[in-house]
Amino acid sequence: MRLLTDLPPGPRVYRASGLTPRQEEVYRWMVGFRLEHDKMPTVRDVMAGLGIKSPNGVCCHLGALQRKGLITG
């Protein structure tokens, strides 16, 4: 997985980028993880970092981010 773009800092960027607030939260968390660890997070990392209870929940967010052009699979 690869991040294609970074969101500018600030609140409510999701409106311009077509993201829901939760998708923006997931994406920003992933960007921060990538910067801190120099690797992309695993599904389990995202689950733990954002309190998502199932791998399917993470996969739904990743699918939405991919469809919106922010990540590639």
Phi, psi and omega in degrees: 000145183219138175280132182267331184207160176249146177276142176295154180293157176119161182281158172059036175287337185302330180298313182288328184268354181081012180268149168285164177303320180292320177298320178296320178299315179298314182296314179298321178297316179297319178298314179298319178298316181298318180292322183284322188252353181058032174202161178281147179287149173279170176302318180294324176299315181295318178303311182292318184290330184245003178069029177275132190276341182224150176301328180297323177299318177295315181299325177296317178295317180297319178299318179295317179296324178291315179298327180274003172082015182268335176226162172239150183272000000 
